[in-house]
Amino acid sequence: MTLTQYSYIIAIDNYKSFASAANHCFVTQPTLSMQIKKLEDELGTVIFDRSKQPVEVTEIGKKIIEQARVVLKEHERILDLIDQEKSELSGKFKIGIIPTIAPYLIPLFLLNFINKYPKVELVFDELQTDQIIHKLLKDELDTAIIASPTFRKELIEKPLYYEPFVAYVSSNHKFYQSKKVDSKMLNVEDVWLLKEGHCLRDHVIQVCNSLERKNTGSLVQLSFEGGTLDTLMKLVDNNFGMTLLPYLATIEINKTEKMKYIREFKTPIPKRVVNIIYHRAHLKKQFISALESEVLSIIPKTMLKKENSIIVS
């Protein structure tokens, strides 16, 4: 039995496919299959039912894989102990991050992090929150940055910052002439939303404080749910309605003509909590601490406080 064989059976369990597992492990499928057969022969038992598609784990296989995860985790713990004695961080660091944070936050701290920790290989995975939680629980990520609570006792969650929302309104919208927007005046029917699965969609609905569809007499008979904030912004740019944006998404806008479409909220300001999360039993605490420090160093100080706010989650 080898650590490599353990990593192969875990990969097959994660991906439910020999081909996908081989891809993930950067080996050919025949090589992976041969090692699995070798392990099964040595143990005298069948770990995977190959007659099923997708491949299924046998009952004894589940117990073997569970123990294999423990063995690999303890092996990583030994390596982590060695890393802690070194003066500088090195190795791979896998970070999950949701799509409504990734394009706006990563560019702000990336260069500083790379320059400060040249021996760290950063791997970012842009995923929705449910996918991130799944990967954290399976130890496929070292940490993640999300904007909603997980309510999972296996995970540690720490608030990084409190990000305000702003309204992004078209020139023919009723809020266009307002200097600031009152969140009590919002209606979910009047705001472009992201698709189901994005936590930002839930946040916007909370801000609007309404789930009812009402007839507002709008001249635009259009229903649309976007996959990205850029898509929703383009609708506004073309004089269709309004949407809500997290503050960091407006940094680049401030350099363009689009600035005229941004309206801040009156106090209390709706904000979302951006958290850093990781598994309680996970290692690489130094990496996580370094990431947290770099993010906090570039965040406006006003976003480190939640006073005078409506917190959505």
Salt bridges, closest charged atoms under 4 A:
ASP13 OD1 - LYS16 NZ 3.10
ASP13 OD2 - ARG69 NH2 2.93
ASP13 OD2 - LYS138 NZ 3.81
GLU40 OE1 - ARG50 NH2 2.84
ASP41 OD1 - LYS37 NZ 2.87
ASP49 OD2 - LYS52 NZ 3.56
GLU56 OE1 - LYS52 NZ 3.63
GLU59 OE2 - LYS62 NZ 3.19
GLU74 OE1 - ARG77 NE 3.62
GLU76 OE1 - LYS73 NZ 3.53
ASP83 OD1 - LYS86 NZ 3.59
GLU88 OE2 - LYS119 NZ 3.02
ASP125 OD2 - LYS135 NZ 2.99
ASP139 OD1 - LYS73 NZ 3.51
ASP139 OD1 - HIS282 ND1 3.83
ASP142 OD1 - HIS282 NE2 2.72
ASP142 OD2 - LYS284 NZ 3.54
GLU154 OE2 - ARG152 NH2 3.32
GLU163 OE1 - ARG272 NH2 2.95
ASP190 OD2 - HIS173 NE2 2.74
GLU196 OE2 - ARG201 NH2 3.51
GLU225 OE2 - ARG201 NH1 2.99
ASP237 OD2 - LYS258 NZ 3.12
GLU252 OE2 - LYS255 NZ 3.53
GLU257 OE1 - LYS260 NZ 3.96
GLU292 OE1 - LYS158 NZ 3.14
GLU294 OE2 - LYS116 NZ 2.75
